[in-house]
Structures are given as structure tokens and as C-alpha cells.
């Protein structure tokens, strides 16, 4: 997950250096919107199953495992 986001950000930087603003914007859109949607879905799941802490921990570890 993190490597895919990092690769998209590097590709976006390459498009910026080449002066291609449309592809840079699309790359950023397709890289950052899924990140926001995943975190938003985890917030809603966290609200729904707030009593079941191991499930919430597992969901966060699956998405942010390399950071932990």
C-alpha cells in the first residue's frame, strides 16, 4: 500500500518536471483519493464495532502495517 502510494507520488513528480499538469493531477487524484477512502472506511468501521478492539487493530495493521 505504501509502496504503491510512493510510486504514484514519484510518477507525479516526474510529470511535474516534464510540465504535464493534466497527468500530474490525475496521478495525484488516483493516488490520494483511495488513501482517504480507506481511512474514512476505517473510521466508520471503528464506530460500528467500537467494542471489538482486536478487529479494529487488525484493520489498522492491514492498512498501515509497514508503519507499525
Protein Blocks (a to p, Z undefined) as FASTA:
>chain_A
ZZmmmmmmmmmmmmmmnopaklmmmmmmmmmmmmmmmmmmmmmmmmmmmmlmmlmmmmmm
mmmmmmZZ
